[in-house]
Amino acid sequence: MSILRVDHLSYTYSPSTPFEHIAVDDVSFSLEKGEFVGIIGHTGSGKSTLVQTLNGLLKPTKGNIYFDGTDIWEKPKEIRRVRFHIGLVFQYPEYQLFEETVYKDIAFGPSNMGLSDEEIRERVENAAKFVGLSEALLQKSPFDLSGGEKRRAAIAGVIAMDPDILILDEPTAGLDPVGRDLLLSQIGAYHRERGNTVLLVSHSMEDVAAVCDRVLVMNHSKLWDFDTAERIFTKERELFELGLRVPQVTSIVNSLIDAGFPLKKGALTVEEAVESITEYLKREGRL
């Protein structure tokens, strides 16, 4: 059974007013436990609104969301509990830090779950480890951290609740290349060790290609496609028409194929491209 099922979901801002806007329109899909799924789409396509409905921050105008077989809005007064299972990290989450120390900030979520002090301490330490924060940093004010450290502290605050589904909305936005690669590797390590379902919203096709198994594509509030990363990124022309692009290395390999080189289509990373080109050169006796 799917861990999350979205059934004909729609969300409208300011309904029945001159400012009415349909942000998500009749979207249906399901997620399996342990998947790493990317969500892409042009600006304004409905990505952020979609993920905010998934953890109950926004209530659907129409449709249903089922977590582990149960409608998350079956008991509206208990919707806060859903957020313990489906954790959402907003874009630029460091702006939401507010406690005196990093430890207290990470502990805020687990403290609201009714856990013991020992359980809270264990979760805070584990979450800090996942995102690469040292024990010394836990006693500092979050406002004394660097930008990348603040980002990791905010993500640790959601990880500490050990959600079954972790949703990350543009987690690498604004980070330099080194910080982006570090954060992505830490998120990947978390996913591999915990085996939880992870959703990554990103404008970076390179980030999505590097870590995601499947990719969900939004276009003008609707679900355009949902398939493996390899199949999605073979649709270079269609994605371009949606205002999107494929990873740069994928585009380079596709250009070589179009020029007559018999390379393997669907390379998503530099490593895959190198492997494909190396195999070709060996066949040709040039290596």
C-alpha positions as CSV (number, residue, x, y, z in Angstrom):
1,M,0.0,0.0,0.0
2,S,1.2,3.5,-0.8
3,I,2.4,5.6,2.1
4,L,0.8,8.7,0.6
5,R,-2.0,8.9,-2.0
6,V,-3.2,12.2,-3.5
7,D,-6.7,11.9,-5.0
8,H,-8.0,14.6,-7.3
9,L,-6.5,17.4,-5.2
10,S,-7.2,21.0,-5.9
11,Y,-6.4,24.2,-4.0
12,T,-7.8,27.7,-4.8
13,Y,-6.5,30.9,-3.3
14,S,-9.2,33.6,-2.5
15,P,-12.1,31.6,-3.8
16,S,-15.2,33.5,-4.9
17,T,-13.3,36.8,-5.0
18,P,-11.8,38.9,-7.8
19,F,-8.4,37.5,-6.7
20,E,-9.4,33.8,-7.1
21,H,-6.5,31.7,-8.3
22,I,-6.4,27.9,-8.8
23,A,-2.8,26.9,-7.7
24,V,-3.3,23.1,-7.8
25,D,-5.8,21.7,-10.2
26,D,-7.1,18.0,-10.0
27,V,-3.8,16.4,-9.2
28,S,-3.5,12.7,-8.4
29,F,-0.5,10.5,-7.6
30,S,0.9,8.1,-5.0
31,L,4.2,7.6,-3.2
32,E,5.8,4.4,-2.0
33,K,7.7,4.1,1.3
34,G,11.4,4.8,0.9
35,E,11.2,6.7,-2.4
36,F,13.2,9.8,-3.2
37,V,11.0,11.9,-5.4
38,G,11.8,15.2,-7.1
39,I,9.1,17.9,-7.8
40,I,9.9,20.3,-10.6
41,G,8.0,22.9,-12.6
42,H,8.2,26.5,-13.8
43,T,7.7,29.4,-11.3
44,G,4.1,29.5,-10.3
45,S,3.3,26.0,-11.5
46,G,1.9,25.0,-8.0
47,K,4.9,23.1,-6.5
48,S,5.0,24.9,-3.2
49,T,1.2,25.0,-2.7
50,L,1.1,21.3,-3.5
51,V,3.6,20.4,-0.8
52,Q,1.9,22.6,1.8
53,T,-1.3,20.7,1.3
54,L,0.6,17.4,1.8
55,N,1.4,18.0,5.4
56,G,-1.9,19.8,6.3
57,L,-0.6,23.3,6.3
58,L,-3.2,24.1,3.6
59,K,-6.6,22.3,3.5
60,P,-7.5,21.2,-0.1
61,T,-10.4,23.0,-1.7
62,K,-11.3,19.7,-3.3
63,G,-9.9,16.1,-3.2
64,N,-8.3,14.1,-0.5
65,I,-4.8,13.2,0.8
66,Y,-4.3,9.8,2.4
67,F,-1.4,9.1,4.7
68,D,-0.9,5.4,5.4
69,G,-4.5,4.8,4.1
70,T,-6.2,7.5,6.3
71,D,-7.5,10.8,5.1
72,I,-5.3,13.4,6.9
73,W,-8.3,15.7,7.3
74,E,-10.5,12.9,8.8
75,K,-10.1,14.6,12.2
76,P,-9.4,18.3,11.6
77,K,-8.6,19.0,15.2
78,E,-5.7,16.5,15.1
79,I,-4.1,17.8,11.9
80,R,-1.1,18.9,13.9
81,R,-0.2,15.2,14.5
82,V,0.0,14.7,10.7
83,R,3.0,17.1,10.7
84,F,4.9,14.8,13.0
85,H,4.6,12.2,10.2
86,I,4.9,14.5,7.2
87,G,7.6,17.1,7.9
88,L,8.0,20.1,5.7
89,V,11.1,22.3,5.4
90,F,10.3,25.6,3.8
91,Q,12.5,27.5,1.4
92,Y,15.0,29.6,3.3
93,P,14.1,27.8,6.6
94,E,16.9,29.6,8.5
95,Y,14.5,32.6,8.7
96,Q,12.4,30.5,11.0
97,L,15.0,30.0,13.7
98,F,14.0,31.6,17.0
99,E,15.3,29.8,20.0
100,E,18.3,30.8,22.3
101,T,20.5,27.9,21.2
102,V,20.7,25.6,18.2
103,Y,19.9,22.7,20.5
104,K,16.7,24.2,21.7
105,D,15.7,25.0,18.1
106,I,16.2,21.5,16.9
107,A,14.5,20.2,20.1
108,F,11.3,22.3,19.6
109,G,9.5,19.8,17.4
110,P,10.3,16.7,19.4
111,S,9.3,18.6,22.6
112,N,5.8,19.1,21.2
113,M,5.6,15.3,20.6
114,G,5.5,14.5,24.3
115,L,8.9,12.7,24.3
116,S,11.1,12.3,27.4
117,D,14.2,14.5,27.9
118,E,16.4,11.5,27.0
119,E,14.5,10.8,23.8
120,I,14.6,14.5,22.8
121,R,18.4,14.6,23.4
122,E,18.9,11.5,21.3
123,R,16.9,12.9,18.5
124,V,18.6,16.3,18.5
125,E,22.0,14.7,18.5
126,N,21.1,12.3,15.7
127,A,19.6,15.0,13.6
128,A,22.6,17.3,14.1
129,K,24.8,14.4,13.0
130,F,22.8,13.9,9.8
131,V,23.2,17.5,8.8
132,G,26.8,17.8,9.9
133,L,26.5,20.1,12.9
134,S,29.1,19.6,15.6
135,E,28.2,19.2,19.3
136,A,29.9,22.6,20.0
137,L,27.5,24.4,17.6
138,L,24.5,23.0,19.5
139,Q,25.2,25.4,22.4
140,K,25.6,28.5,20.2
141,S,22.9,30.9,19.3
142,P,21.5,30.0,15.8
143,F,22.0,33.7,14.8
144,D,25.8,33.2,15.3
145,L,25.9,30.5,12.6
146,S,26.9,30.9,9.0
147,G,24.2,30.8,6.3
148,G,24.8,27.2,5.5
149,E,24.9,26.2,9.1
150,K,21.6,27.9,9.8
151,R,20.1,26.1,6.8
152,R,21.3,22.7,8.2
153,A,20.1,23.6,11.7
154,A,16.6,24.4,10.4
155,I,16.5,21.1,8.4
156,A,17.7,19.2,11.5
157,G,14.7,20.6,13.4
158,V,12.3,18.7,11.1
159,I,14.5,15.6,10.9
160,A,14.5,15.4,14.7
161,M,10.8,14.6,14.5
162,D,11.7,11.6,12.4
163,P,8.9,12.0,9.9
164,D,7.9,9.2,7.7
165,I,7.9,11.7,4.8
166,L,10.4,14.5,4.6
167,I,9.5,17.4,2.2
168,L,12.2,19.8,1.3
169,D,11.2,23.0,-0.6
170,E,14.3,24.3,-2.4
171,P,16.7,23.3,0.3
172,T,19.8,24.4,-1.6
173,A,18.5,27.8,-2.8
174,G,21.0,30.6,-2.2
175,L,23.9,28.3,-1.2
176,D,27.2,28.3,-3.0
177,P,28.2,25.2,-5.0
178,V,30.2,23.7,-2.2
179,G,27.4,24.2,0.4
180,R,24.8,22.9,-2.1
181,D,26.8,19.7,-2.7
182,L,27.4,19.2,1.0
183,L,23.8,19.6,1.9
184,L,22.6,17.3,-0.9
185,S,25.1,14.6,0.2
186,Q,23.8,14.9,3.8
187,I,20.2,14.6,2.7
188,G,21.1,11.6,0.6
189,A,22.9,9.9,3.6
190,Y,19.8,10.6,5.8
191,H,17.6,9.0,3.2
192,R,19.8,5.9,2.8
193,E,20.1,5.4,6.5
194,R,16.6,6.1,7.6
195,G,14.8,4.7,4.6
196,N,12.1,7.4,4.8
197,T,10.3,8.9,1.9
198,V,11.8,12.2,0.7
199,L,10.3,14.8,-1.6
200,L,12.7,17.4,-3.0
201,V,11.2,20.6,-4.7
202,S,13.9,22.2,-6.8
203,H,14.6,24.4,-9.7
204,S,18.0,22.7,-10.1
205,M,17.7,19.8,-12.6
206,E,21.2,18.8,-11.6
207,D,20.2,18.4,-7.9
208,V,17.1,16.4,-8.9
209,A,19.0,14.1,-11.3
210,A,21.7,13.4,-8.8
211,V,19.4,12.1,-6.0
212,C,15.9,11.4,-7.1
213,D,14.4,8.1,-8.2
214,R,11.2,9.5,-9.7
215,V,10.3,13.1,-10.8
216,L,6.9,14.7,-10.6
217,V,6.4,17.6,-13.1
218,M,3.9,20.4,-12.5
219,N,2.7,22.7,-15.2
220,H,0.2,25.5,-14.8
221,S,-1.3,24.0,-11.6
222,K,-1.7,20.5,-13.2
223,L,0.4,17.3,-13.0
224,W,2.1,17.1,-16.4
225,D,4.1,13.8,-15.8
226,F,5.3,11.5,-13.0
227,D,8.0,9.0,-14.0
228,T,11.5,7.8,-13.4
229,A,14.2,10.6,-13.6
230,E,15.7,8.9,-16.6
231,R,12.5,8.9,-18.6
232,I,11.5,12.4,-17.6
233,F,14.9,13.9,-18.7
234,T,14.8,12.2,-22.1
235,K,11.9,14.6,-22.9
236,E,14.3,17.5,-23.5
237,R,12.2,19.3,-26.1
238,E,8.9,19.0,-24.1
239,L,10.5,20.2,-20.9
240,F,12.0,23.2,-22.7
241,E,8.5,24.1,-23.9
242,L,7.4,24.0,-20.2
243,G,10.1,26.5,-19.3
244,L,12.3,23.8,-17.9
245,R,15.6,22.2,-19.0
246,V,17.3,18.9,-18.5
247,P,20.6,18.6,-16.6
248,Q,23.4,20.2,-18.5
249,V,25.4,17.0,-18.8
250,T,22.2,15.3,-20.2
251,S,21.9,18.0,-22.8
252,I,25.5,17.6,-23.8
253,V,25.2,13.8,-24.2
254,N,21.9,14.2,-26.2
255,S,23.7,16.7,-28.5
256,L,26.5,14.1,-29.1
257,I,23.8,11.5,-29.9
258,D,22.1,13.8,-32.3
259,A,25.5,14.4,-34.0
260,G,25.8,10.7,-34.7
261,F,27.7,9.3,-31.7
262,P,26.2,6.0,-30.5
263,L,26.1,6.9,-26.8
264,K,23.7,5.6,-24.2
265,K,20.8,8.0,-23.9
266,G,19.6,9.2,-20.5
267,A,22.9,10.2,-18.8
268,L,21.9,12.2,-15.7
269,T,25.2,12.8,-14.0
270,V,28.8,13.5,-15.1
271,E,29.8,10.0,-13.9
272,E,27.2,8.4,-16.2
273,A,28.3,10.5,-19.1
274,V,31.9,9.6,-18.6
275,E,31.0,5.9,-18.5
276,S,29.0,6.1,-21.7
277,I,31.7,8.0,-23.6
278,T,34.4,5.7,-22.2
279,E,32.5,2.6,-23.5
280,Y,32.1,4.2,-26.9
281,L,35.9,5.0,-27.1
282,K,36.7,1.4,-26.1
283,R,34.5,0.0,-28.8
284,E,36.2,2.3,-31.3
285,G,39.6,1.3,-30.1
286,R,40.5,4.8,-29.2
287,L,41.1,4.2,-25.5
